[in-house]
Amino acid sequence: MPPHDTPAPGAPREGNGRDLPPARQALSDSVYENIKAMVMDHEITPGARVSIEALARALKVSPTPIREALARLESDGLVVKRTLSGYRTTELLTRQGLEELFEMRQLLEPRAAALAAVNASEAQLDGIEQIAEEMQSHPGPAGRYAAYRDFAALDQRFHDAIAQASQRPLLADAVERLHSHLHIFRLSSVLGTDDPTFAEHERVVRAILRRNPDRAAEAMAEHLARSLQRQLSRDEES
């Protein structure tokens, strides 16, 4: 996967065979975001069957955009489709699952950050820095998904952009397919006002901008380790 601009949150992936008119696309995106919020906020409980007909009635749309939305949510890892039983929301990560997710991230993302420090184009460096700055103006996870949706999307874009800047297509694809931001934010959406994510991201950005691969890898590894510890601490408190 060559470096490319990250699609806007909820946008269909390239090559999925859809080329909808603007009005039709707007409806598709709106339905997708509505159902996604229901899943993230546990209005549709983890592991529950998802009724296409009930969602169509609730959102006052035909079943077609519902099916399109569920196909996109399946690619996000938020629902699964089973033969004869339709769609179900995925279960929440267990503690072991969370630790394994971060284990995978530790294998991939520090290496991606180191390679980005060496290989990123000037345009990619500008993009990474811009995303980090934009996150400062959006509230971190607190309350319902609608309140922190932009923060979650920017967090995804930040990590994906670094992976893309590594100039390693397979590595970038692996990072993107983890969908770690959705799985983690779905577990817990409460952070303190002193959330250190911004400062940790800034250290990663600074190392990449200075073309220091060792420091970039170290800063990313530290960020991931602290993120995991924060999540485990919240789980213990809840």
C-alpha positions as CSV (number, residue, x, y, z in Angstrom):
1,M,0.0,0.0,0.0
2,P,1.8,3.2,-1.1
3,P,1.6,6.3,1.0
4,H,-1.7,8.0,0.6
5,D,-4.0,10.4,2.3
6,T,-6.0,8.8,5.0
7,P,-9.8,8.8,4.1
8,A,-12.1,10.8,6.2
9,P,-13.7,8.9,9.1
10,G,-16.4,6.7,7.8
11,A,-15.5,7.1,4.2
12,P,-15.7,4.0,2.1
13,R,-12.4,2.4,1.2
14,E,-11.1,2.6,-2.3
15,G,-11.7,-0.4,-4.4
16,N,-14.9,-1.5,-2.6
17,G,-16.9,-1.1,-5.8
18,R,-19.0,1.8,-4.7
19,D,-19.2,5.1,-6.5
20,L,-22.4,6.7,-5.0
21,P,-23.9,10.0,-6.0
22,P,-23.3,12.8,-3.4
23,A,-26.7,12.6,-1.8
24,R,-26.7,8.8,-1.6
25,Q,-23.2,8.9,-0.1
26,A,-24.3,11.4,2.5
27,L,-27.1,9.1,3.6
28,S,-24.8,6.1,3.6
29,D,-22.2,8.0,5.8
30,S,-24.9,9.3,8.1
31,V,-26.4,5.8,8.7
32,Y,-22.9,4.4,9.2
33,E,-22.0,7.0,11.8
34,N,-25.3,6.5,13.7
35,I,-24.9,2.8,13.9
36,K,-21.3,3.1,14.8
37,A,-22.2,5.4,17.7
38,M,-24.7,2.9,18.9
39,V,-22.1,0.2,19.0
40,M,-19.4,2.4,20.6
41,D,-21.8,3.6,23.3
42,H,-23.1,0.0,23.9
43,E,-26.7,0.9,22.9
44,I,-26.3,-2.2,20.8
45,T,-24.6,-4.4,23.5
46,P,-21.4,-6.3,22.8
47,G,-22.2,-9.7,21.3
48,A,-25.8,-8.8,20.5
49,R,-27.6,-9.7,17.3
50,V,-28.0,-6.6,15.0
51,S,-31.4,-6.4,13.4
52,I,-31.4,-4.8,10.0
53,E,-35.1,-4.3,10.1
54,A,-35.1,-2.7,13.6
55,L,-32.3,-0.3,12.6
56,A,-34.1,0.6,9.4
57,R,-37.2,1.5,11.5
58,A,-35.3,3.4,14.1
59,L,-33.3,5.5,11.6
60,K,-36.3,5.8,9.2
61,V,-34.3,4.5,6.2
62,S,-34.6,1.5,3.9
63,P,-32.6,-1.7,4.7
64,T,-30.1,-0.9,1.9
65,P,-28.0,1.8,3.7
66,I,-28.2,-0.3,6.9
67,R,-26.6,-3.3,5.1
68,E,-23.9,-1.0,3.6
69,A,-23.2,0.5,7.0
70,L,-22.9,-3.0,8.6
71,A,-20.5,-4.1,5.8
72,R,-18.3,-1.1,6.7
73,L,-18.5,-1.8,10.4
74,E,-17.5,-5.4,9.7
75,S,-14.3,-4.1,8.1
76,D,-13.8,-1.9,11.2
77,G,-14.0,-5.0,13.4
78,L,-17.1,-3.8,15.2
79,V,-19.5,-6.4,13.9
80,V,-19.2,-9.9,12.5
81,K,-21.4,-11.6,10.0
82,R,-22.3,-15.2,10.6
83,T,-23.9,-17.7,8.3
84,L,-27.7,-18.0,8.9
85,S,-27.6,-15.7,12.0
86,G,-26.8,-12.3,10.4
87,Y,-24.7,-9.6,12.0
88,R,-23.6,-9.5,15.7
89,T,-21.5,-6.9,17.4
90,T,-18.1,-8.1,18.4
91,E,-17.4,-8.8,22.1
92,L,-15.3,-6.4,24.1
93,L,-11.6,-7.1,24.4
94,T,-10.7,-9.1,27.5
95,R,-7.6,-8.1,29.5
96,Q,-5.7,-10.8,27.6
97,G,-7.0,-9.5,24.3
98,L,-6.1,-5.9,25.2
99,E,-2.5,-7.0,26.2
100,E,-2.2,-9.0,22.9
101,L,-3.4,-6.0,20.9
102,F,-0.7,-3.8,22.5
103,E,1.9,-6.5,22.0
104,M,1.2,-6.4,18.3
105,R,1.4,-2.6,18.3
106,Q,4.7,-2.7,20.1
107,L,6.0,-5.0,17.4
108,L,4.8,-2.8,14.6
109,E,4.6,0.8,15.6
110,P,8.0,1.6,17.1
111,R,9.6,0.2,13.9
112,A,7.2,2.3,11.8
113,A,8.1,5.4,13.7
114,A,11.8,4.7,13.2
115,L,11.4,4.2,9.5
116,A,9.2,7.3,9.2
117,A,12.1,9.3,10.8
118,V,14.3,8.1,8.0
119,N,12.0,7.8,5.0
120,A,9.1,10.3,5.4
121,S,8.8,13.0,2.7
122,E,8.5,16.6,3.7
123,A,4.8,16.5,2.9
124,Q,4.3,13.5,5.2
125,L,6.2,15.2,8.0
126,D,4.0,18.2,7.6
127,G,0.9,16.0,7.7
128,I,1.9,14.1,10.8
129,E,2.7,17.4,12.6
130,Q,-0.6,18.9,11.5
131,I,-2.6,16.0,12.8
132,A,-0.9,16.2,16.2
133,E,-1.7,19.9,16.4
134,E,-5.3,19.4,15.3
135,M,-5.8,16.9,18.1
136,Q,-5.1,19.7,20.6
137,S,-8.4,21.4,19.7
138,H,-10.6,18.3,20.1
139,P,-11.7,16.9,23.5
140,G,-10.3,13.5,24.5
141,P,-12.6,10.6,25.3
142,A,-15.2,11.5,27.8
143,G,-18.9,10.6,27.8
144,R,-20.6,9.4,24.6
145,Y,-18.9,8.6,21.3
146,A,-20.3,11.7,19.6
147,A,-18.4,13.9,22.0
148,Y,-15.0,12.3,21.2
149,R,-15.5,11.0,17.6
150,D,-13.2,13.6,16.1
151,F,-10.5,12.8,18.7
152,A,-10.7,9.1,17.9
153,A,-10.5,9.7,14.2
154,L,-7.5,11.9,14.6
155,D,-5.8,9.4,16.8
156,Q,-6.3,6.8,14.1
157,R,-5.0,9.1,11.4
158,F,-1.9,10.0,13.5
159,H,-0.8,6.4,13.9
160,D,-1.7,5.5,10.4
161,A,0.1,8.5,8.9
162,I,3.3,7.5,10.7
163,A,3.0,4.0,9.4
164,Q,2.4,5.2,5.9
165,A,5.5,7.5,6.2
166,S,7.6,4.5,6.9
167,Q,7.4,3.7,3.2
168,R,6.8,0.0,4.0
169,P,3.4,-0.8,2.5
170,L,2.9,-4.1,4.3
171,L,3.8,-2.6,7.7
172,A,1.4,0.3,7.1
173,D,-1.4,-2.1,6.1
174,A,-0.8,-4.2,9.3
175,V,-1.0,-1.1,11.5
176,E,-4.2,0.1,9.8
177,R,-5.9,-3.2,10.0
178,L,-5.5,-3.5,13.8
179,H,-8.2,-0.9,14.3
180,S,-6.8,-0.5,17.7
181,H,-8.4,3.0,18.3
182,L,-11.9,1.6,18.0
183,H,-11.3,-1.4,20.2
184,I,-9.7,0.6,22.9
185,F,-12.2,3.5,22.9
186,R,-15.0,1.1,23.0
187,L,-13.7,-0.4,26.2
188,S,-13.6,2.9,28.1
189,S,-14.4,6.5,27.1
190,V,-13.4,8.3,30.3
191,L,-10.1,10.1,30.6
192,G,-8.9,12.8,33.0
193,T,-8.5,16.3,31.9
194,D,-4.7,15.8,32.3
195,D,-4.6,13.0,29.7
196,P,-1.0,12.8,28.6
197,T,-1.7,11.5,25.1
198,F,-1.0,14.9,23.5
199,A,2.4,15.2,25.2
200,E,3.3,11.6,24.2
201,H,2.4,12.2,20.6
202,E,4.4,15.4,20.6
203,R,7.5,13.5,21.7
204,V,7.0,11.0,18.8
205,V,6.5,13.9,16.3
206,R,9.6,15.8,17.6
207,A,11.8,12.7,17.1
208,I,10.5,12.0,13.6
209,L,10.9,15.7,12.6
210,R,14.5,15.5,13.8
211,R,15.1,12.4,11.8
212,N,16.1,10.5,14.9
213,P,14.9,6.9,14.3
214,D,16.1,5.5,17.7
215,R,14.4,8.2,19.6
216,A,11.2,7.9,17.5
217,A,11.0,4.2,18.2
218,E,11.6,4.8,21.9
219,A,9.0,7.5,22.1
220,M,6.4,5.4,20.3
221,A,7.2,2.4,22.5
222,E,6.8,4.5,25.6
223,H,3.5,6.0,24.4
224,L,2.1,2.5,23.8
225,A,3.3,1.2,27.1
226,R,1.7,4.1,29.0
227,S,-1.5,3.8,27.0
228,L,-1.8,0.2,27.9
229,Q,-1.1,0.9,31.6
230,R,-3.8,3.7,31.6
231,Q,-6.4,1.3,30.1
232,L,-5.6,-1.5,32.5
233,S,-5.8,1.0,35.4
234,R,-9.2,2.2,34.3
235,D,-10.4,-1.4,34.0
236,E,-9.3,-2.1,37.5
237,E,-11.1,1.0,38.8
238,S,-14.4,0.2,37.0
